[in-house]
């Protein structure tokens, strides 16, 4: 997988996750109101399922990038290792 392939989907997923995190930590920031809205009132099952799907997509890409980094570091070590 090339790093550029998942970028648009990953960017959308990360934006949604950021929004969920912000709105659940600071519920007044979303509406600008002093009224407290609990996350359970603001988000439903579909939102939860989407957040899980988004988080899995982010983790999958991070795992692939970590594997690529490990392979790169290993090859670099072989090149730089004195013979």
N, C-alpha and C positions, 0 to 999 in steps of 0.2 A: 504494500500500500504506500502510495506517495503521500507525503505530509499535506499537500495541498488539496487532495481529494475530499477529506471530510470537513474542510474549513467552513463552508457556508452552513451546513447542518450543525456542526459543532458550535459555531458562533450563535446560532439561534437557540440551541439548547442552553448554552452558558448564559445568554441574556435572560431566558426564562428562569433559570435557577437563581440568578442574581436578584431578579424581581421577587421571587418567592422568599428568598432569604431576607431581603430588605423589608418587605411588607410584613413578614411574620415577626421580625425583631423590633421593628418600629411601626406599629399599626397606625399611629397618628400621622406619620409622614405621608402615607398614601392619600388620605383624604384631606389632610390639612385641618382636620377637625379635632376637637378635644374629646369627642366621643370615642370610647374604646370599642373596637371591633375585634373580636377574637379571631385568630386564624381559622378556626373551625367554622365560623360564620362566613368568612370571606372565601374560603377554598373548599371545593368538594372532591368527591372521589376521582373524577376525571382529571382534576388538577394534580392530585396525588399520584395517579398513574403516569401522567405526563412527566412529573418531576422525577419519578423513579426511572423512567425510560431515558430521560435526559441525562441523569446522573450516570447510568450505565454506559451511555454513549461516550461521555467524558472520560470515565475510567478506562474504557476500552482503548481509546486513542492514547491516553497517558501510558497504559501498559505497553502498547506497541512502540511508542516513542522511547520508553525506558529500555525495552529490548534492543531497539536500534542503537541507543546510546551505549549499552553494554557491549554490543558487537563492535561498534566503532572504537571504544576504549580498548578493547582486547586487541584489535588489529593495530591500533596506534602503539600499544605496548610492545607488540611484536616488532614493529618497525624501529622503535626507539631503543629496544633492548640491545645492549652491546653484544657483539658476537665473539 
